[in-house]
Amino acid sequence: MIENEFDTFVELKVQCLVSLLIEHENLVFEDALQFLYESKLYNALLDESTKIWHLSNEKLFEMLLNEKQTNELTYPDFV
């Protein structure tokens, strides 16, 4: 994938995840952004080789909440 396209996908995923954190976890924008940036999921999302950028926003959000509870990033079987 062209780097510019990948960066665009990541930006869109970040926007959606931050919105979901604000809506479902009642975080303010800055806290939601910090929560995401400090997560293992965010680091994996930046790594194109993980291929998690192609997952739905809902699945990524589920993975993020699971990471919050377990402190482990668990990938779906189909990745």
SULTABEL-V101581 format. One record per backbone hydrogen bond with DSSP energy under -1.0 kcal/mol. NH is the residue of the N-H (numbers start at 1). CO is the residue of the C=O. If there is no record, write none. Layout:
{{NH:CO} {NH:CO}}
//
This chain:
{{6:2} {7:3} {8:4} {9:5} {10:6} {11:7} {12:8} {13:9} {14:10} {15:11} {16:12} {17:13} {18:14} {19:15} {20:16} {21:17} {22:18} {23:19} {24:20} {25:21} {27:21} {32:28} {33:29} {34:30} {35:31} {36:32} {37:33} {38:34} {39:36} {43:39} {44:40} {45:41} {46:42} {50:47} {51:48} {54:51} {55:52} {60:56} {61:57} {62:58} {63:59} {64:60} {65:61} {66:62} {67:63} {68:64} {69:65} {70:66} {71:67} {79:76}}
//
